[in-house]
Amino acid sequence: MSVAKVIEIHAEGKSMEDAAGSALKEAAKTVDNIRSIYIQDIQAIVENNQIVKYRVNAKLTFVIKG
């Protein structure tokens, strides 16, 4: 039997995919065995009536080594 843990992380990027990828990449630097990423919220940052970046609130699930 395995035990999983969920952490919440916020990240930014030029697209929603970039923001999600950034969240995963940064978390993977210190967290092993990541199994899934759930994008809970997406926010677009607007300047001069243009979207300039996206922010995501992501939940990452990883397996705890036993």
RANOR-V716607 format. One line per field, one symbol per residue. ss: DSSP state (H for helix, E for strand, - for the rest). Layout:
BEGIN
ss: ???
END
This chain:
BEGIN
ss: --EEEEEEEEEEE--HHHHHHHHHHHHH-----EEEEEEEEEEEEEE--EEEEEEEEEEEEEEE--
END
